[in-house]
Amino acid sequence: MALTEETRTELLEIIKRYPDQARSALNPMLHLTQSVEGYVSPEAIELCAELLELSPAEVSAVATFYTMYKRRPVGKHLIGVCVNPQCGILGGQEIFDSLSGDLGIGNDETSEDGMFTIEKIECQAACTYAPSTTLDWEFMDDMSIDKMRDVVTKLRNGETVESTRGPAIRDFRATERTIAGFDDGLGHAGGNNADAVMLAGLNVAKAQGMPDVDGGTK
Amino acid sequence: MPLTPNLTAHWDEPDSYTVTGYERHHGYEALRTAFEMDPDDIIGVIKDSGLRGRGGAGFPTGLKWSFVPQGDGKPHYLVVNGDESEPGACKDVPLMLASSQHLIEGMIITSYAIRAKHAFLYIRGEVPHVIRRMHEAVRDAYNAGYLGTNILGSGYDLDITVHAGAGAYICGEETALLSSLEGMRGQPRLKPPFPAVAGLYACPTVVNNVETIASVPAILRNGADWYSSFGTEKSKGIKVFSVAGHVNNPGIFEAPLGITARELLGYAGGIRDGHQLKFFVPGGSSVPLLTEEHLDAELSYEGMEAVGTMLGTATPMFFDETVSVVRAITGWLDFYKHESCGKCTPCREGTWWIDQLLHSLQDGTGKMEDLKQLEELCAQILGRSFCALGDAAATPYPAAMKYFASEFEAGTHTSANAQFNPAASIVFPGVTTS
């Protein structure tokens, strides 16, 4: 799908969020163009440059700096596997190798049917859920080789896959629109997402009679 | 030392992140108190509480706020750093998911104290659920009348903008974050001038970590003495620790600073059954690693300094005896090399050199002189890079050599994987140890 008049209107909406300096809108604008085209195209760079009164070179300099912006179209789903030492050592490396073997593609490559792009990712701030992975950037915590195979099969069959802390998986482009700051109506998905890992300390405190320290005085 | 649930105290209530859920537990009471105070007095309370920055550097928060020049006629900004991406750290992401309103109330109080009318929350781009959650929380706060114009009839106006990054660890560095928020490459700026004088759009700006700002409401409500009654002499207050790695029950544990790693490890159910601790990193991959002999050291700024490391993000990662230190350190250098922004030569070139030498040791093809060369390289980068990323990259190797020199020496003839079977470190079943 190409950039449309609607994209232009929405890009202008993003600019309005930054009344003191329009250029601040550039990161979310690039995310929005990715949600339309699946990558940051040369046309997207031209359009952002035009709307922000920058040169295309200035926009390119930004677009090529950040790893989330893709220079080639991403598949329907982007699977990220954290291979940073902790997750990598606890099994992330083996999950990536297995996924890569199953799909017959390497890092930053897309399967022939256009369904999956796989990527080795850096620390996802989910270290307590190692090995941590992401599906269209939604959390897929406590992953294993078998669970990842199951996820891939389900997506191929059009079945629903739930994020471990977040909503059901949509696709890469839908997530990019969320990242660009457009309401997807999913802000309440999973309540406060406090699972056994987030509650680990609170559960110990309650079991051992350690009181909540706040609110004692007022 | 007992755990002290504070920011996490009501996480067992699924609506803890909403205005309604927060108001059940004193939510937004502190804001009413704040509006009756002189902004400078709020800064005074935070100074007296001893709160220090929870993003890793530990700079005194109230002091940082007091550097903002007042009456200068320029707009002031608060920018909250939600770019959590230090390997090992996962406490700001859970806080944003479950204590969203603590953060927003803290942002309003802080903005009022520093006389800002526009605050930004910069969240790393790779966590869409956190981004949508915080957008939702901001809408919730506007609807409840806590944001916008004439908040609670105080005459004070504030808008909050949630901003997503796009994948760059360096944007956790405050000046790089500001560059990124201005729509540029996320590269650090020279200090001085510090952000308090010339920050966002060259205007006075306070940049604080998520946990720091979320801690503010309870301090204002309960008083500086309440907060400083927790912790140690030099490290006051309560900290949200994330405990990860080869432990039985990884997770979030809120405790006073000064708790020991042994105590936290105990609360997390100990090292996974049938295994022993080999090494741990107390505050993210950017701080020197420690071993079993340091388990009783206090997790405080001074306590960690005393054993040659740093508190950092206070998010310990534990590794058991199955893990190759060479593999772990090489992996972290892969990370720093990947994340180096390229602005300064020591970091841009140095991370590549260190990584290359470490890889040959990991592969078992290193030379004895590589060890010396690595030591020299790290020493040359430390203190000479533009920002702390270079220092961080120069930190893991010397610390690891101090305790595990023989493993690096073995890298001159035997690969890390031959010394330590990687399959033994995996935490899920189904991979055979061959």
Boltz contact constraints between the chains, C-beta under 6 A:
constraints:
  - contact:
      token1: [A, 17]
      token2: [B, 161]
      max_distance: 6.0
  - contact:
      token1: [A, 20]
      token2: [B, 201]
      max_distance: 6.0
  - contact:
      token1: [A, 21]
      token2: [B, 201]
      max_distance: 6.0
  - contact:
      token1: [A, 23]
      token2: [B, 183]
      max_distance: 6.0
  - contact:
      token1: [A, 24]
      token2: [B, 181]
      max_distance: 6.0
  - contact:
      token1: [A, 24]
      token2: [B, 182]
      max_distance: 6.0
  - contact:
      token1: [A, 24]
      token2: [B, 183]
      max_distance: 6.0
  - contact:
      token1: [A, 26]
      token2: [B, 183]
      max_distance: 6.0
  - contact:
      token1: [A, 27]
      token2: [B, 166]
      max_distance: 6.0
  - contact:
      token1: [A, 62]
      token2: [B, 185]
      max_distance: 6.0
  - contact:
      token1: [A, 65]
      token2: [B, 185]
      max_distance: 6.0
  - contact:
      token1: [A, 66]
      token2: [B, 166]
      max_distance: 6.0
  - contact:
      token1: [A, 66]
      token2: [B, 167]
      max_distance: 6.0
  - contact:
      token1: [A, 66]
      token2: [B, 168]
      max_distance: 6.0
  - contact:
      token1: [A, 67]
      token2: [B, 167]
      max_distance: 6.0
  - contact:
      token1: [A, 68]
      token2: [B, 125]
      max_distance: 6.0
  - contact:
      token1: [A, 68]
      token2: [B, 166]
      max_distance: 6.0
  - contact:
      token1: [A, 68]
      token2: [B, 167]
      max_distance: 6.0
  - contact:
      token1: [A, 69]
      token2: [B, 166]
      max_distance: 6.0
  - contact:
      token1: [A, 84]
      token2: [B, 87]
      max_distance: 6.0
  - contact:
      token1: [A, 84]
      token2: [B, 335]
      max_distance: 6.0
  - contact:
      token1: [A, 85]
      token2: [B, 328]
      max_distance: 6.0
  - contact:
      token1: [A, 85]
      token2: [B, 331]
      max_distance: 6.0
  - contact:
      token1: [A, 85]
      token2: [B, 332]
      max_distance: 6.0
  - contact:
      token1: [A, 86]
      token2: [B, 245]
      max_distance: 6.0
  - contact:
      token1: [A, 86]
      token2: [B, 317]
      max_distance: 6.0
  - contact:
      token1: [A, 88]
      token2: [B, 331]
      max_distance: 6.0
  - contact:
      token1: [A, 89]
      token2: [B, 323]
      max_distance: 6.0
  - contact:
      token1: [A, 89]
      token2: [B, 425]
      max_distance: 6.0
  - contact:
      token1: [A, 90]
      token2: [B, 427]
      max_distance: 6.0
  - contact:
      token1: [A, 91]
      token2: [B, 426]
      max_distance: 6.0
  - contact:
      token1: [A, 91]
      token2: [B, 427]
      max_distance: 6.0
  - contact:
      token1: [A, 91]
      token2: [B, 428]
      max_distance: 6.0
  - contact:
      token1: [A, 94]
      token2: [B, 431]
      max_distance: 6.0
  - contact:
      token1: [A, 122]
      token2: [B, 335]
      max_distance: 6.0
  - contact:
      token1: [A, 123]
      token2: [B, 85]
      max_distance: 6.0
  - contact:
      token1: [A, 123]
      token2: [B, 87]
      max_distance: 6.0
  - contact:
      token1: [A, 125]
      token2: [B, 84]
      max_distance: 6.0
  - contact:
      token1: [A, 125]
      token2: [B, 90]
      max_distance: 6.0
  - contact:
      token1: [A, 125]
      token2: [B, 93]
      max_distance: 6.0
  - contact:
      token1: [A, 126]
      token2: [B, 90]
      max_distance: 6.0
  - contact:
      token1: [A, 127]
      token2: [B, 88]
      max_distance: 6.0
  - contact:
      token1: [A, 127]
      token2: [B, 90]
      max_distance: 6.0
  - contact:
      token1: [A, 127]
      token2: [B, 244]
      max_distance: 6.0
  - contact:
      token1: [A, 128]
      token2: [B, 90]
      max_distance: 6.0
  - contact:
      token1: [A, 128]
      token2: [B, 242]
      max_distance: 6.0
  - contact:
      token1: [A, 128]
      token2: [B, 244]
      max_distance: 6.0
  - contact:
      token1: [A, 128]
      token2: [B, 250]
      max_distance: 6.0
  - contact:
      token1: [A, 128]
      token2: [B, 251]
      max_distance: 6.0
  - contact:
      token1: [A, 137]
      token2: [B, 126]
      max_distance: 6.0
  - contact:
      token1: [A, 137]
      token2: [B, 128]
      max_distance: 6.0
  - contact:
      token1: [A, 144]
      token2: [B, 428]
      max_distance: 6.0
  - contact:
      token1: [A, 145]
      token2: [B, 430]
      max_distance: 6.0
  - contact:
      token1: [A, 146]
      token2: [B, 430]
      max_distance: 6.0
  - contact:
      token1: [A, 166]
      token2: [B, 129]
      max_distance: 6.0
  - contact:
      token1: [A, 175]
      token2: [B, 128]
      max_distance: 6.0
  - contact:
      token1: [A, 178]
      token2: [B, 128]
      max_distance: 6.0
  - contact:
      token1: [A, 178]
      token2: [B, 132]
      max_distance: 6.0
  - contact:
      token1: [A, 179]
      token2: [B, 125]
      max_distance: 6.0
  - contact:
      token1: [A, 179]
      token2: [B, 128]
      max_distance: 6.0
  - contact:
      token1: [A, 179]
      token2: [B, 131]
      max_distance: 6.0
  - contact:
      token1: [A, 179]
      token2: [B, 164]
      max_distance: 6.0
  - contact:
      token1: [A, 186]
      token2: [B, 132]
      max_distance: 6.0
  - contact:
      token1: [A, 187]
      token2: [B, 132]
      max_distance: 6.0
  - contact:
      token1: [A, 187]
      token2: [B, 133]
      max_distance: 6.0
  - contact:
      token1: [A, 187]
      token2: [B, 136]
      max_distance: 6.0
  - contact:
      token1: [A, 191]
      token2: [B, 14]
      max_distance: 6.0
  - contact:
      token1: [A, 192]
      token2: [B, 14]
      max_distance: 6.0
  - contact:
      token1: [A, 192]
      token2: [B, 16]
      max_distance: 6.0
  - contact:
      token1: [A, 192]
      token2: [B, 17]
      max_distance: 6.0
  - contact:
      token1: [A, 192]
      token2: [B, 98]
      max_distance: 6.0
  - contact:
      token1: [A, 193]
      token2: [B, 97]
      max_distance: 6.0
  - contact:
      token1: [A, 194]
      token2: [B, 11]
      max_distance: 6.0
  - contact:
      token1: [A, 194]
      token2: [B, 98]
      max_distance: 6.0
  - contact:
      token1: [A, 197]
      token2: [B, 251]
      max_distance: 6.0
  - contact:
      token1: [A, 198]
      token2: [B, 94]
      max_distance: 6.0
  - contact:
      token1: [A, 198]
      token2: [B, 252]
      max_distance: 6.0
  - contact:
      token1: [A, 199]
      token2: [B, 11]
      max_distance: 6.0
  - contact:
      token1: [A, 200]
      token2: [B, 249]
      max_distance: 6.0
  - contact:
      token1: [A, 200]
      token2: [B, 251]
      max_distance: 6.0
  - contact:
      token1: [A, 201]
      token2: [B, 3]
      max_distance: 6.0
  - contact:
      token1: [A, 201]
      token2: [B, 252]
      max_distance: 6.0
  - contact:
      token1: [A, 201]
      token2: [B, 253]
      max_distance: 6.0
  - contact:
      token1: [A, 201]
      token2: [B, 254]
      max_distance: 6.0
  - contact:
      token1: [A, 202]
      token2: [B, 5]
      max_distance: 6.0
  - contact:
      token1: [A, 202]
      token2: [B, 8]
      max_distance: 6.0
  - contact:
      token1: [A, 202]
      token2: [B, 11]
      max_distance: 6.0
  - contact:
      token1: [A, 204]
      token2: [B, 267]
      max_distance: 6.0
  - contact:
      token1: [A, 205]
      token2: [B, 3]
      max_distance: 6.0
  - contact:
      token1: [A, 205]
      token2: [B, 5]
      max_distance: 6.0
  - contact:
      token1: [A, 210]
      token2: [B, 2]
      max_distance: 6.0
  - contact:
      token1: [A, 210]
      token2: [B, 3]
      max_distance: 6.0
  - contact:
      token1: [A, 212]
      token2: [B, 5]
      max_distance: 6.0
  - contact:
      token1: [A, 212]
      token2: [B, 9]
      max_distance: 6.0
  - contact:
      token1: [A, 213]
      token2: [B, 4]
      max_distance: 6.0
  - contact:
      token1: [A, 213]
      token2: [B, 6]
      max_distance: 6.0
  - contact:
      token1: [A, 214]
      token2: [B, 6]
      max_distance: 6.0
  - contact:
      token1: [A, 214]
      token2: [B, 9]
      max_distance: 6.0
  - contact:
      token1: [A, 214]
      token2: [B, 218]
      max_distance: 6.0
  - contact:
      token1: [A, 215]
      token2: [B, 26]
      max_distance: 6.0
  - contact:
      token1: [A, 217]
      token2: [B, 222]
      max_distance: 6.0
  - contact:
      token1: [A, 218]
      token2: [B, 221]
      max_distance: 6.0
